[in-house]
Amino acid sequence: MPPARWLLGRIVEKHPGVDKVTRVVSLRFKNSIIKRPVSKLIVLPIWHPAKLTPASSPLRSALAQHVRQRAVA
């Protein structure tokens, strides 16, 4: 499926395991909320309008790090 057809959602809740590592998140879409594994998520670029640089957040950084680790393995 091409990226233009992917569902666009927002992370609304993290579900850390007993080891305090988040592997599952709840995503809010237009009409529903579903749980998905972090390994199935794609991080979209978000640009800060004033600085024209990528915006950052702790969750975004953690997801990007997880994606990089999965790519190496």
C-alpha positions in Angstrom: 0.0 0.0 0.0 1.5 3.4 -0.9 2.3 5.9 1.9 -0.5 8.2 0.8 -3.0 5.5 1.7 -1.7 4.8 5.2 -3.9 5.8 8.2 -2.6 8.9 10.0 -2.9 8.6 13.7 -1.6 10.2 16.9 0.0 8.3 19.9 -2.3 8.9 22.9 -0.9 6.3 25.4 2.2 4.2 25.9 2.0 0.8 27.4 5.4 -0.1 29.0 6.1 -3.6 30.0 7.3 -4.9 33.4 10.9 -3.9 32.3 9.7 -0.3 31.7 10.3 -0.5 27.9 7.4 0.6 25.7 6.7 -1.8 23.0 3.0 -1.1 22.4 1.2 2.2 22.1 -2.5 3.3 21.6 -3.1 5.3 18.5 -6.1 7.6 17.9 -7.4 7.7 14.4 -10.3 9.6 12.9 -13.0 7.2 14.3 -11.2 4.8 16.6 -8.4 4.0 19.0 -6.2 0.9 18.4 -3.1 -0.7 20.0 -0.1 -1.3 17.7 3.4 -2.5 18.4 6.1 0.2 18.1 7.9 -1.8 15.5 5.0 -1.3 13.1 5.0 2.5 13.4 6.6 5.0 10.9 7.9 8.3 12.3 6.8 11.1 10.1 9.0 14.3 9.8 7.5 17.3 11.7 9.0 20.7 10.9 9.1 23.6 13.3 7.6 26.5 11.3 9.8 29.3 12.8 13.1 27.5 12.6 12.5 25.2 9.6 14.2 22.4 11.4 12.8 19.1 12.6 10.9 19.3 15.9 11.8 16.9 18.6 10.1 15.3 21.6 11.1 12.6 24.0 8.6 10.1 22.5 9.7 10.9 19.0 13.4 10.5 19.9 12.6 7.1 21.6 10.7 5.9 18.5 13.5 7.0 16.2 16.1 5.3 18.3 14.0 2.1 18.3 13.7 2.2 14.5 17.5 2.7 14.1 18.1 -0.3 16.5 15.7 -2.5 14.5 17.4 -1.5 11.3 20.9 -2.6 12.6 19.6 -5.9 13.9 
